Amino acid sequence: MFQDNSVAIPQAMPQVIPQPLPNDPAPNRETVRHLLLGSLTAVKNTIRVLHKLGYAEPNDWSKPLPTGRTGEVMAILTKHLLLP
C-alpha cells in the first residue's frame, strides 16, 4: 500500500542474523516492537491503559506520528525482554 516499487532492491544483499557474543551477559535477550495505530485519542488512551497495567511507561513510547491517513497516528514502543 505504501511501498514504492520503483526502487530496486539488490538481490545479493546478505542477510545479517545477530548472534550473541560469547561474553554477552544476556544472550536470551530479545527485542519486541509494539505499534499502535488509531486516532490520537485512542492511541493515548491505550498507552495510559498499558501504563496502568504496569506494562510500559508513557515516556517509553514514541511521540504520536501521522500515518498519512486522515485522523490516524501511530506510536511505537520497543521493549527488551529476557527469555527463559
N, C-alpha and C positions, 0 to 999 in steps of 0.2 A: 504494500500500500504506500509506504513512504520511501521505498527503496529506489535509488537512482540506478537503473540498469545500464546507463551509458558509460559507467566507469568500469574499466577492465580490471579484473582481479587476477593476479598472477596465479597460475595453476601449480607452479613449482614451489610455492611458499611452504617452507617447512612448518609443521605444527610444533608448538612449544608446549610440552607437558611438564608442569612443575614437579620436581622431585624433592622430597625432604632432604635437607643437608644432614650428613652423618651426626653432627653435634647439635642439630636443631632441638631446642628444649620442648617443642610442642609439635611432633611430627603428625599428630592426629588432629591438627587444626584445619578447619575448612571455612571458607568464606561463602556467605549466603547473602543475596541481594533481594530486597523486597521492593516492589514497585506499586505505588498507589496511583490509580487513575480515577478522576471524577471531578466534580465541581470543587471549587476551593473550600466550600463549607463541608462537604463530605470528606475530603482529604484531611482537613484539620480535625474534624470530629473523630475520624478513625485513628489519627495519631494520638489524640487525647485518650481514647479508649485503650489503645495498646500501652500507653503510659500507665494508666490506672491499673491495668493487669500486670504491671511490672515487667513488661517485655522490652521496652525501649524508652529512652529519654527523648522528649520532643526535640531537643537540640541535636540529636543524633541524625535526624532526617535532613535531607537537602531542603533548601527553600523551594516552595512550590514553583514549578516551571511550566510555562504554557506549552501545550502539545501541538498547537496549530488547529485544533478543533474548537469551535466556539464554546466558551464556558467550561472548558476542560483543562485541568492542570495535572501534573504528576509530581510525586515526591519519591525519593529513593532513600532506602536505608541499607547500609552494609553492616552485617553482623559477622563477627569472627567466633566460630563455635569450636569447642574442644569435643572431639568424638571419642567414645569409649574404645 
